[in-house]
Amino acid sequence: MGVRGKGKLGKKMEKALRRWVHFVDKYCHERWHSDQDNPYWHNERGSVGLLAAAIWSTGGLALEEHPAEVTKGRKPRPVRLDLWCCLNGVDCAFEAKQKSIRLSPRTTPAQVRERLQATLKTAVGNTKKKPGYGRRAGVVFALPEILGTRRREPEETGRLLRVFVEGATKCDTSFAAWCFQPKGRCTWSYWPRKRRTDYYFWPGVAVLGRALRRQ
């Protein structure tokens, strides 16, 4: 696991991100034996909810799908923010994206960075279309995806995750955190459109955030 923050928003988020890592681990540990489940491979909304819970647990306030209005011309138009939060008295609106990053022996940190930067750019761009609530930021939940066979986790998982983290931490971010599960406790899924021996493993998740520069 790891947590990084820089700038005013990044420093305010560090405590919540440590709780986010704890919640991811707790969910995976408690659900593994009964359902081999994890919180991050479902959808974006589930990932946003876990981040909101982490913010609440550190004394902040957070609401998902927060209603708001933007004025275009003379007519206001209703919109929703993926996540609104208040940290130490500072309001912030987040727009979120979830992205799977397929890793192979040929994947390089530069390729990981390029894919994540593109998704982060989209998330940050979406914040410009929403009303300002103190600060605005784009957030990406990134899922490393590794091909294995016959429900067996590949031996090179550790090396591929190091490539993933190196690429992710080179992105232009205000904050970042990542959390991976122990070997042998990876969620897997059969991919029926490919060969019957193909199984994909999701060993963990990272969250990257970039604050919109004040206009």
C-alpha positions, 0 to 999 in steps of 0.5 A, a space after each residue: 500500500 502507499 499514500 501520497 499527497 501534495 498541495 493543499 488538497 492532497 495534504 487534506 486528503 492523506 488521512 482519508 486515503 489511509 482510511 480508504 486503504 484500510 476499508 479496501 483491505 477490510 472488505 476484501 478480508 471479510 468477503 474473500 472466504 464467503 464470496 471471493 469478492 472485493 469492492 473495486 471490481 463492481 463499478 465506479 459508484 461502489 468505488 466512490 462510495 468507499 471513498 466517501 466512507 473514508 472521508 466520513 471516518 476522518 471527520 469530513 462530510 461527503 455525499 454521493 450524487 450531490 445535486 447542483 445547478 449550472 446556468 447556461 444562458 438564462 435557464 439553470 440546468 440540474 446536474 449531479 456531482 459524483 462526490 461532494 465533500 468537506 475537509 477541514 472546512 474546505 468544500 470540494 467537488 469530485 468527478 470520478 472515472 473507473 479504468 481497468 489497466 491490462 498488464 502484460 510482460 511487455 507493459 512499461 511504466 510509460 504505457 501505464 502512465 499514458 493510459 491513466 493520464 488520459 483518463 485523469 484528463 477526462 475526469 478533470 475536464 468534466 469538473 469544468 462543466 460542473 459548478 464550483 464548490 470551493 475546489 474541484 478535482 478529477 478522480 480515477 479508480 485504476 484497476 490493474 488487470 492481469 491474465 492468468 490461466 486455470 484460476 492460477 495467479 501468474 508468478 509475475 504478478 509482483 513485478 507487474 504491480 511494481 510496473 503499475 505503481 511506477 507508472 501511476 506515481 509518475 502521473 500528474 496528481 494532487 494525491 494518490 493511494 494504492 492497495 493490493 491483496 496478498 498472493 493467492 487472494 486475488 479476485 479472478 474472472 473467466 473471460 468467455 469470449 477468449 480461450 477457455 483457459 483465460 482468467 483475468 485477475 484483479 489484485 488491487 486498486 489505486 485512486 488518483 486525483 488531480 485538483 482543477 487549477 483555480 481559474 
